[in-house]
Amino acid sequence: MKKEKTDFIEENWFAPEKFYAKGFPKGIAPHLKDFPAIVKKLKELVRSGNFKNALEIG
């Protein structure tokens, strides 16, 4: 049976290595380039495993 797209998101959402390997989702990267401090903070939170705060900032 074919997996739905939502299954993929739920399974892989908190996998930082996959997130950074593929880059930011299309449409977000140009905006993040304007806010380097936010990008730095988000990367620190994701690497530390503090996903709740990363989602709140994002």
HELIX and SHEET records of a PDB file:
HELIX    1   1 LYS A    5  ASN A   12  1                                   8    
HELIX    2   2 PRO A   16  LYS A   22  1                                   7    
HELIX    3   3 ALA A   29  LEU A   32  1                                   4    
HELIX    4   4 PRO A   36  SER A   48  1                                  13    
HELIX    5   5 PHE A   51  ILE A   57  1                                   7    
END                                                                             
